[in-house]
């Protein structure tokens, strides 16, 4: 059976309905008002191979650095890097690892954004957001509706979760390092088997990212996938990982 974890980019008790805390805080937060749909911001699509819209000034080996830093955090409850504690949620993890190569993912935030949406805006402005094709290790991966962020009982919560692509297996299964309620873990996602937790030969290809609710079954990572983002220069040795 695929791994099942409560995933919400927050692990502490939420503030009262309609409350809002700065997304840089490690405290859990409620970003939306009851009944308010949360749309995914749209940008001008960039074709494959076009490169970043505004090339990032990243040091050589930046992708390898963010992957290595994230791998060392797997199994930890908190995101602490070089003595600095980042928010104990999904955005804290990716912010922390990207900060190690001089990238601040929050500089494109708009009023009312949650942390995941703020990073999506940054990717639209400074990189390439895409849905199809093969990701590269070190890319970001976004998910939508992983929990009821605005608490209206509907599936209308927009971008709610983010992780880091660690590697891609031969069958296209993507290993994602991300922060869930129990800590920093690896999950699997394969868009070819969108509605299947396992492939025909029994291998786990998609872990569950949203728990069951009532008669609603658990939702798989592939079913909640929203897009990838590439921000860092692609090194030849990582392009095939």
C-alpha positions as CSV (number, residue, x, y, z in Angstrom):
1,X,0.0,0.0,0.0
2,X,1.3,3.5,-0.8
3,X,2.5,5.6,2.0
4,X,-0.2,7.8,3.5
5,X,0.6,11.0,5.5
6,X,-1.4,14.0,6.5
7,X,0.1,16.8,4.4
8,X,-0.6,20.4,4.8
9,X,2.6,22.4,4.8
10,X,2.0,23.0,8.5
11,X,2.3,20.9,11.6
12,X,1.0,23.0,14.5
13,X,-2.6,24.1,15.3
14,X,-4.0,26.5,12.8
15,X,-5.0,30.1,13.7
16,X,-8.7,31.0,13.8
17,X,-10.6,30.8,10.5
18,X,-9.8,33.7,8.3
19,X,-6.6,34.5,10.2
20,X,-3.5,35.3,8.4
21,X,0.1,35.1,9.5
22,X,3.2,36.1,7.5
23,X,4.2,33.2,5.3
24,X,7.8,33.4,6.6
25,X,6.5,32.3,10.0
26,X,6.9,28.7,11.0
27,X,3.5,28.8,12.7
28,X,0.6,27.2,11.0
29,X,-1.7,29.5,9.1
30,X,-5.0,29.9,7.4
31,X,-4.6,31.9,4.2
32,X,-8.1,31.9,2.8
33,X,-11.6,33.1,3.9
34,X,-14.4,30.6,4.1
35,X,-15.7,29.8,0.6
36,X,-13.0,31.7,-1.3
37,X,-11.6,29.9,-4.3
38,X,-7.8,30.1,-4.6
39,X,-6.7,30.3,-8.2
40,X,-3.3,29.3,-9.5
41,X,-1.5,32.4,-10.9
42,X,-1.0,32.3,-14.6
43,X,2.1,33.5,-16.5
44,X,3.3,33.4,-20.0
45,X,4.4,29.9,-20.9
46,X,8.0,29.4,-21.8
47,X,8.9,26.7,-24.3
48,X,11.1,23.8,-23.4
49,X,14.8,24.7,-23.7
50,X,14.1,28.4,-23.5
51,X,15.9,28.7,-20.2
52,X,15.1,31.0,-17.3
53,X,13.2,34.3,-18.0
54,X,15.8,36.1,-15.9
55,X,18.8,33.8,-15.5
56,X,19.6,33.3,-11.8
57,X,23.1,34.2,-10.6
58,X,23.7,30.7,-9.1
59,X,27.1,29.4,-8.3
60,X,28.6,26.4,-10.2
61,X,27.2,23.1,-8.9
62,X,24.1,24.8,-7.5
63,X,21.8,21.9,-8.4
64,X,24.1,19.4,-6.7
65,X,24.2,21.5,-3.6
66,X,20.4,21.8,-3.2
67,X,20.0,18.1,-3.7
68,X,22.8,17.2,-1.3
69,X,21.4,19.5,1.4
70,X,17.9,18.1,1.0
71,X,19.1,14.5,1.2
72,X,20.8,15.2,4.5
73,X,17.6,16.4,5.9
74,X,15.5,13.3,5.1
75,X,14.3,11.7,8.3
76,X,14.5,14.9,10.3
77,X,11.5,16.6,11.9
78,X,12.8,20.1,11.6
79,X,14.5,22.1,8.8
80,X,17.7,23.3,10.3
81,X,20.6,24.1,7.9
82,X,23.9,25.3,9.2
83,X,22.4,26.2,12.5
84,X,19.5,28.2,10.9
85,X,16.0,27.0,11.5
86,X,13.6,27.5,8.6
87,X,9.8,27.1,8.9
88,X,8.8,23.5,9.7
89,X,6.6,23.2,6.7
90,X,7.0,22.4,3.0
91,X,8.0,25.9,2.0
92,X,10.5,26.1,4.8
93,X,12.3,23.1,3.4
94,X,12.6,24.4,-0.2
95,X,13.4,27.9,0.9
96,X,16.2,26.6,3.2
97,X,17.9,24.4,0.5
98,X,17.7,27.1,-2.2
99,X,19.0,29.7,0.2
100,X,22.2,27.7,0.3
101,X,22.9,28.8,-3.3
102,X,21.9,32.4,-2.8
103,X,18.3,32.1,-4.0
104,X,15.4,33.8,-2.1
105,X,12.3,32.2,-3.4
106,X,9.9,34.6,-1.7
107,X,10.7,37.9,-3.5
108,X,7.8,37.7,-5.9
109,X,5.1,37.3,-3.4
110,X,1.8,39.1,-3.9
111,X,-0.6,40.3,-1.2
112,X,-2.7,37.3,0.1
113,X,-0.4,34.6,-1.3
114,X,0.4,31.6,0.8
115,X,4.1,30.4,0.7
116,X,3.6,27.9,-2.1
117,X,1.9,30.4,-4.4
118,X,4.6,33.0,-3.6
119,X,7.3,30.5,-4.8
120,X,5.2,29.7,-7.9
121,X,5.1,33.4,-8.8
122,X,8.9,33.5,-8.3
123,X,9.3,30.6,-10.7
124,X,7.1,32.3,-13.3
125,X,9.3,35.4,-13.1
126,X,12.7,33.8,-12.8
127,X,12.5,30.4,-14.4
128,X,10.2,28.1,-16.4
129,X,7.1,26.5,-15.1
130,X,6.0,23.4,-17.0
131,X,3.8,20.3,-16.7
132,X,5.0,17.9,-19.4
133,X,8.3,16.2,-20.0
134,X,11.0,14.9,-17.7
135,X,12.0,17.0,-14.7
136,X,15.6,17.5,-13.7
137,X,17.0,16.8,-10.3
138,X,16.9,20.0,-8.3
139,X,13.7,21.3,-9.9
140,X,10.7,22.2,-7.8
141,X,7.4,20.4,-7.9
142,X,4.1,21.9,-6.9
143,X,0.8,20.3,-5.8
144,X,-2.7,21.6,-5.4
145,X,-5.6,20.9,-3.0
146,X,-3.5,18.6,-0.7
147,X,-5.7,19.8,2.1
148,X,-8.7,22.1,2.8
149,X,-6.6,25.3,3.2
150,X,-9.6,27.7,3.2
151,X,-11.8,25.2,5.1
152,X,-14.9,25.4,3.1
153,X,-15.2,21.7,2.4
154,X,-14.6,22.1,-1.3
155,X,-11.6,21.2,-3.6
156,X,-10.8,24.8,-4.5
157,X,-7.6,25.5,-2.5
158,X,-5.1,26.2,-5.3
159,X,-1.4,25.6,-4.6
160,X,-0.9,24.1,-1.2
161,X,2.3,22.0,-1.3
162,X,5.8,21.9,-2.7
163,X,8.8,19.6,-2.8
164,X,12.2,19.1,-4.5
165,X,12.9,16.6,-7.3
166,X,15.6,14.3,-6.1
167,X,15.9,11.9,-9.0
168,X,14.0,10.2,-11.7
169,X,13.9,6.5,-12.0
170,X,14.0,4.6,-15.4
171,X,10.3,4.2,-15.6
172,X,9.7,7.9,-15.0
173,X,8.9,7.7,-11.3
174,X,10.0,10.9,-9.7
175,X,11.4,10.8,-6.2
176,X,10.4,14.0,-4.3
177,X,11.9,15.2,-1.1
178,X,9.4,17.3,0.9
179,X,8.1,18.2,4.4
180,X,4.9,16.5,5.6
181,X,3.4,16.3,9.1
182,X,5.7,13.6,10.3
183,X,8.9,15.3,9.0
184,X,11.1,15.4,5.9
185,X,10.5,12.3,3.7
186,X,10.8,10.9,0.1
187,X,7.6,10.2,-1.9
188,X,7.1,8.8,-5.3
189,X,5.1,10.3,-8.2
190,X,4.6,8.9,-11.7
191,X,2.3,10.9,-14.0
192,X,2.1,7.9,-16.5
193,X,0.2,6.0,-13.8
194,X,-1.9,8.9,-12.7
195,X,-4.6,7.0,-10.9
196,X,-2.5,4.0,-9.7
197,X,-0.5,3.7,-6.5
198,X,1.3,0.7,-8.0
199,X,2.4,-0.4,-11.5
200,X,1.4,-3.7,-13.0
201,X,4.3,-5.5,-11.5
202,X,3.5,-4.2,-8.0
203,X,6.0,-1.4,-7.6
204,X,4.9,1.7,-5.8
205,X,4.8,4.5,-8.3
206,X,2.5,7.0,-6.5
207,X,2.3,7.8,-2.8
208,X,-0.9,9.2,-1.3
209,X,-0.6,12.9,-0.6
210,X,-4.1,13.7,0.7
211,X,-5.8,11.3,3.2
212,X,-9.3,9.9,2.7
213,X,-12.2,11.9,3.9
214,X,-15.6,10.2,4.4
215,X,-16.3,8.3,1.2
216,X,-13.6,10.1,-0.7
217,X,-10.5,7.9,-1.2
218,X,-6.9,9.1,-0.6
219,X,-5.5,11.3,-3.4
220,X,-2.2,10.4,-5.0
221,X,0.7,12.7,-5.7
222,X,0.1,12.3,-9.5
223,X,-3.6,13.3,-9.1
224,X,-2.7,16.5,-7.2
225,X,0.3,17.5,-9.3
226,X,0.2,21.1,-10.5
227,X,3.6,21.7,-12.2
228,X,7.4,21.7,-12.2
229,X,9.7,24.7,-12.1
230,X,13.3,24.9,-13.2
231,X,15.3,27.8,-11.9
232,X,18.9,26.7,-11.7
233,X,21.4,26.0,-14.6
234,X,21.2,22.4,-15.8
235,X,24.4,20.5,-15.5
236,X,25.0,17.6,-17.9
237,X,25.6,15.0,-15.2
238,X,22.2,15.9,-13.5
239,X,20.1,16.0,-16.7
240,X,19.8,12.2,-16.7
241,X,19.3,11.6,-13.0
